[in-house]
């Protein structure tokens, strides 16, 4: 099942219960595709997928970014 949902102000695309990508607003006000990144040590690693609950919790904790 595919659908768009909103998590913390981001529109995210969910396939089979996993967030695959998102849409965010760039500096000029345009909509751009964005991806999930998880903090690993001092670096940010791109995640191929994550559950909506994990994305929501990670955004609150600061361990997930949508870039």
BAMIGU-378386 format. One record per atom (N, C-alpha, C): residue number from 1; atom name; x negated, y negated, z. Coordinates in pm, whole numbers, plus 50000, padded with zeros to 5 digits. Each point is the difference from the previous one (the first is absolute). Layout:
BEGIN
NUM, CA, X, Y, Z
...
END
This chain:
BEGIN
1, N, 49916, 50118, 50000
1, CA, 50084, 49882, 50000
1, C, 49911, 49876, 50000
2, N, 50029, 49908, 49913
2, CA, 49925, 49875, 49988
2, C, 50087, 49883, 50042
3, N, 49940, 49907, 50074
3, CA, 50075, 49880, 50040
3, C, 49904, 49892, 50046
4, N, 50049, 49877, 50000
4, CA, 49928, 49886, 50055
4, C, 50059, 49967, 50136
5, N, 49913, 49976, 50099
5, CA, 50045, 49956, 50132
5, C, 49913, 49883, 50044
6, N, 50042, 49929, 50103
6, CA, 49923, 49888, 50053
6, C, 49942, 50039, 50135
7, N, 49871, 49980, 50015
7, CA, 49930, 50025, 50126
7, C, 49919, 49875, 50032
8, N, 50028, 49937, 50111
8, CA, 49927, 49881, 50046
8, C, 49987, 49894, 49891
9, N, 50105, 49981, 49922
9, CA, 50000, 49899, 49897
9, C, 49943, 50043, 49866
10, N, 49945, 50120, 49992
10, CA, 49947, 50053, 49874
10, C, 50103, 50092, 49936
11, N, 50015, 49991, 49868
11, CA, 50082, 50096, 49929
11, C, 49909, 50118, 49968
12, N, 50036, 50119, 50047
12, CA, 49916, 50118, 49977
12, C, 50077, 50105, 49922
13, N, 49928, 50074, 49916
13, CA, 50059, 50102, 49915
13, C, 49977, 50135, 50066
14, N, 50108, 50072, 50025
14, CA, 49994, 50128, 50071
14, C, 50041, 50111, 49904
15, N, 49915, 50103, 49992
15, CA, 50030, 50120, 49922
15, C, 49987, 50119, 50094
16, N, 50107, 50079, 50009
16, CA, 50000, 50120, 50087
16, C, 49955, 49969, 50143
17, N, 50045, 49887, 50052
17, CA, 49972, 49965, 50139
17, C, 49863, 49941, 50026
18, N, 49924, 49969, 49896
18, CA, 49866, 49943, 50015
18, C, 49991, 49867, 49927
19, N, 49941, 49900, 50064
19, CA, 49978, 49870, 49938
19, C, 49882, 50016, 49903
20, N, 50022, 49962, 49875
20, CA, 49896, 50011, 49897
20, C, 49934, 49867, 49968
21, N, 50080, 49892, 49997
21, CA, 49948, 49867, 49969
21, C, 50099, 49897, 50050
22, N, 49962, 49873, 49985
22, CA, 50084, 49892, 50049
22, C, 49996, 49884, 49901
23, N, 50083, 49902, 50026
23, CA, 49999, 49874, 49925
23, C, 49981, 49889, 50102
24, N, 49909, 49908, 49969
24, CA, 49981, 49884, 50088
24, C, 49993, 49876, 49914
25, N, 50005, 49886, 50062
25, CA, 49996, 49871, 49931
25, C, 49856, 49950, 50000
26, N, 49949, 49965, 49882
26, CA, 49863, 49949, 49992
26, C, 49997, 49850, 50030
27, N, 49883, 49941, 49991
27, CA, 49981, 49859, 50034
27, C, 50080, 49903, 49915
28, N, 50034, 50040, 49878
28, CA, 50076, 49910, 49912
28, C, 50150, 50028, 50004
29, N, 50041, 50089, 50092
29, CA, 50142, 50030, 50015
29, C, 50051, 50113, 49913
30, N, 49911, 50064, 49925
30, CA, 50040, 50112, 49915
30, C, 50001, 50132, 50076
31, N, 50075, 50096, 49950
31, CA, 50007, 50133, 50062
31, C, 49891, 50088, 49938
32, N, 49921, 50065, 50085
32, CA, 49892, 50087, 49953
32, C, 50007, 50135, 50072
33, N, 49951, 50103, 49931
33, CA, 49992, 50133, 50059
33, C, 49890, 50001, 50106
34, N, 50027, 50063, 50112
34, CA, 49903, 50010, 50108
34, C, 49998, 50145, 50051
35, N, 49893, 50034, 50069
35, CA, 49983, 50137, 50048
35, C, 49972, 50001, 50150
36, N, 50014, 50116, 50059
36, CA, 49981, 50018, 50144
36, C, 49852, 50026, 50027
37, N, 49945, 49929, 50098
37, CA, 49863, 50023, 50046
37, C, 50002, 50026, 50149
38, N, 49922, 50099, 50043
38, CA, 49991, 50037, 50141
38, C, 49860, 49968, 50050
39, N, 49991, 49943, 50120
39, CA, 49871, 49966, 50059
39, C, 49931, 50127, 50047
40, N, 49875, 50017, 49954
40, CA, 49918, 50113, 50040
40, C, 49867, 49942, 50046
41, N, 49979, 49997, 50131
41, CA, 49881, 49934, 50052
41, C, 50007, 49851, 49971
42, N, 49898, 49950, 49929
42, CA, 49998, 49858, 49963
42, C, 50047, 49976, 49857
43, N, 50042, 50106, 49931
43, CA, 50038, 49989, 49859
43, C, 50149, 50027, 49981
44, N, 50051, 49964, 49882
44, CA, 50139, 50027, 49962
44, C, 49999, 50101, 49887
45, N, 50073, 50111, 50016
45, CA, 50006, 50107, 49902
45, C, 50140, 50005, 49939
46, N, 50006, 50009, 49867
46, CA, 50129, 50008, 49932
46, C, 50066, 50134, 50030
47, N, 50127, 49995, 50039
47, CA, 50078, 50121, 50026
47, C, 50088, 50027, 49879
48, N, 50005, 50124, 49955
48, CA, 50085, 50036, 49888
48, C, 50148, 50002, 50039
49, N, 50027, 50035, 50126
49, CA, 50138, 50002, 50048
49, C, 50001, 50001, 50152
50, N, 50111, 49956, 50056
50, CA, 50021, 50002, 50145
50, C, 50150, 49996, 50024
51, N, 50043, 50048, 50114
51, CA, 50143, 49995, 50030
51, C, 50039, 49856, 50032
52, N, 50126, 49965, 49978
52, CA, 50045, 49865, 50037
52, C, 49975, 49969, 50148
53, N, 50020, 50097, 50087
53, CA, 49978, 49977, 50144
53, C, 49853, 49970, 50028
54, N, 49908, 50070, 49933
54, CA, 49857, 49976, 50019
54, C, 49961, 49862, 49949
55, N, 50056, 49960, 49887
55, CA, 49971, 49867, 49946
55, C, 50051, 49893, 50094
56, N, 50122, 50014, 50047
56, CA, 50060, 49903, 50092
56, C, 49916, 49987, 50128
57, N, 49963, 50114, 50059
57, CA, 49921, 49999, 50124
57, C, 49860, 49944, 49974
58, N, 49938, 50039, 49889
58, CA, 49866, 49952, 49969
58, C, 49996, 49851, 49974
59, N, 50102, 49946, 49935
59, CA, 50006, 49856, 49979
59, C, 50011, 49927, 50133
60, N, 50077, 50053, 50093
60, CA, 50015, 49937, 50132
60, C, 49869, 50006, 50079
61, N, 49929, 50114, 49992
61, CA, 49874, 50018, 50073
61, C, 49882, 49931, 49933
62, N, 50014, 49972, 49871
62, CA, 49888, 49941, 49926
62, C, 49906, 50104, 49941
63, N, 50041, 50127, 49996
63, CA, 49916, 50105, 49945
63, C, 50037, 50032, 49855
64, N, 50106, 49940, 49949
64, CA, 50040, 50014, 49860
64, C, 50023, 49860, 49944
65, N, 49953, 49983, 49876
65, CA, 50024, 49876, 49926
65, C, 50059, 50036, 49866
66, N, 50076, 49907, 49945
66, CA, 50050, 50015, 49864
66, C, 49929, 49892, 49918
67, N, 49911, 50045, 49912
67, CA, 49914, 49909, 49921
67, C, 50018, 50022, 49852
END
